[in-house]
Amino acid sequence: KKEVLMKKLPDLRMDFARLVVASKRSLCGQHVTEIIYGSDEVSEQINKNRPALNGLLKNGANIYALWVKKSTKSPWKLMYIGQRKAESIYQRLVQHLFTKNKKTGSKLERIRAALLRGEKIGVTVIHIEPDELRTSVEERLIRILREDGLCEWNIHS
């Protein structure tokens, strides 16, 4: 009886693999929203980018990607993937892009270094449902994309 029951169960590994492939396609295939810098005043930078970030997050998001572009004509390069519950992702992006949070290890120092080299910074997001899957999808995306030479700023995977 046990063998018969086992044969009827779906192969959930395939379903998760399809979710990861679709997530990669969506996160890496969408338009990158460029972050505008220009002022040394953090509050001005946040205010200038608030409409773009709110627009990016309007349909919900819980996985984000940070991108760098060396010049106007060069392609965007994926540098970092992170995750956060949808209700706090805006604040997490602000930490990475504009303000440092020592407890959470934001990528602000790497962002600043890229800006000093004259590079541009961009963001893409996706929304994984149910929310509890976001950490597993993030981990798998990082592993896959690091194999392609991307996600250089992700050091934990």
N, C-alpha and C positions, 0 to 999 in steps of 0.2 A: 504493500500500500504506500509506503513512504516513497519508493522509487517513482510510482505513478504521479504522486503529488509534486515531486521535484521537477518532473518533465514539463508540467504545466506552467511553471513560473517563467516570467519573461526574463530575458537576459538584460538585466539592469545596467551592466557595464556598457553595453551598446548605447543605451539611452543616455547615459552620462557622457559618453564619448561624443554623441551627436550634439548634446548641449554645449560641450566645450568647443567643438568645431563651429557651431553657430555663434557662440559668444566671441570667439576669435574673429570670425568674419565680420561681425557687427562692430566690435571695438576697433578693429584695424581697418575696416573698409569705409568708415564714415568720414565726413568732413571734419578736419581738426579745427577746433575753435582756438584761434590765436589769442594769447593773453597780451594785453597792451601795458607796457611799462613806459616810463618817460619821466616820472617824478620820483624823487627820493622819498617823498612822504607816503608812508604805508597806507594811511587812510585814503589818500587820493587814488592810489593804485587800486585799492579794494573798490572804491566808489566807481571808478572808471570801468571796471570789469564786472561789476554786479549785474548789469543787464544781460551781458553775454553768458555769465555763469548761470543766472536764473533761467535764461532761455534753454541752456543746455540741460538743466536739471528739471525742467517743467513736467516731464512725463515720468519722473522718478529715475533714480540711479543708485546703484550700490557697489559698482566696480568702476574704477576710473583708470585712465592711462595718461601719463605725462610724456610729451613728445618734445623733441628738439629739432630745429631746422637751422642748418649752418648759414644759409643765405636764401634770398628770395627765390632763386631758381632751383635750389636743391630740394630733395624730397624730405618729408618729415621722418624722423627716426624715433621709434618707440624706446623710451628709456626706463620707464617704471610703470608697474601695475600695482594698484592698491585696492582695498575694499573698505567699506564702512556702511553701517546701517543707513538706509535712505534718509532718515530724518536728520542725520548729522554729517552727511557727505559735503554739504556746502562749507561747513566750518573746517572740515578736513582739507578740502582743496585750498581754502584761505591759508591754512597753516603751511602747506607745501609751497604755495606760490608767493606769499607775502609776509607771513609772521612765523617765527620759529617756536615750536613747542618742544622743550627738552625731553619731556616724558615720552612723547610719541615718536621722536626721531624723524621729523619732517625732512624733506629733500630740499629745503630752502638754500642750504649752502651750495648744493650742486646747481640749483637754478641760478643763483647769483653768479657762480663761476661761468656758466653758459652765457649769461647776459654780458658779462665782462668780455667774453670772446666775440661778442656781436651776434650771438645766435638768438633765434626766436624760440618762444615757449608756447606749447599748445596743449589742449586737453580733449579727450574723448571720454564718453561714459556709456555704460549699458546698465540695464536693470534685470537682475536675475530673480526669478520667483520660483519657489518660495525663498524668502530672504536667507534662511538658514543654509542654503546651498552656496551662497556667495563666497565663503572662504574656501570651499573645495574647488570651485570653478577658478578662483583667483590663483590658488596654488598650482593647478594643472596648467593654466595659461602661462604662468611664469616659467614653469619647467619646459613647456613646448617652445616658447618664444626665446628662451635663453639658448636652446639648441640651435636656433637660427641666428644667434649673435645679437639678439635684442635684449631689452630689460637689463641693461648694464647696472642700473642703480638698485636693482633688487638683489640684495646680498644674502637674504635669509633662505633662499631656495636653491 
